[in-house]
Amino acid sequence: MSYSIRIYILGPDDTLYRLASATFSRMVDDPKSHRLERFAGQRVRMAEVIVEVRDRAPYAVVRLVYEMLGFDAEGRFDRDAFIRRNAALAELAIDPAVP
């Protein structure tokens, strides 16, 4: 048994695109050099799926994470907005509940 991470982007026309995890990592690390011109000037939905794999075949979905991704007019990923949203989510998770 093993696990596989799969990333999908849902385009504005509801077309589903699979994005390699390495490509997404490069987009986050260096948005200027790794553009997705197809999504230029748009905000799109993304799903990160962790899949349990048995005998080289997907067996079960273990975890789903949803995000919104923004791209500028040239198709560069808006990394700053992505980091701000994730930092805010982490802060909410760590912050003690207020009665």
CORNORCOR-V600273 format. One record per backbone hydrogen bond with DSSP energy under -0.5 kcal/mol. NH is the residue of the N-H (numbers start at 1). CO is the residue of the C=O. Records with the same first field share a line. If there is no record, write none. Layout:
BEGIN
NH: CO  CO
END
This chain:
BEGIN
2: 53
4: 51
6: 4  49
7: 19
8: 47
9: 17
10: 45
11: 9  15
14: 11
17: 9  15
19: 7
24: 20
25: 21
26: 22
27: 23
28: 24
29: 25
30: 26
33: 30
34: 30
36: 75
37: 35
39: 36
40: 37
41: 72
42: 39
44: 69
45: 10
46: 67
47: 8
48: 65
49: 6  47
50: 63
51: 4  49
52: 60
53: 2
54: 57
57: 54
59: 52
60: 52
62: 50  60
63: 50
65: 48
67: 46
69: 44
71: 42
72: 76
75: 72
78: 70
79: 77
82: 78
83: 79
84: 80
85: 81
86: 82
87: 83
88: 84
89: 85
90: 86
91: 87
92: 88
93: 89
94: 90
95: 91
99: 97
END
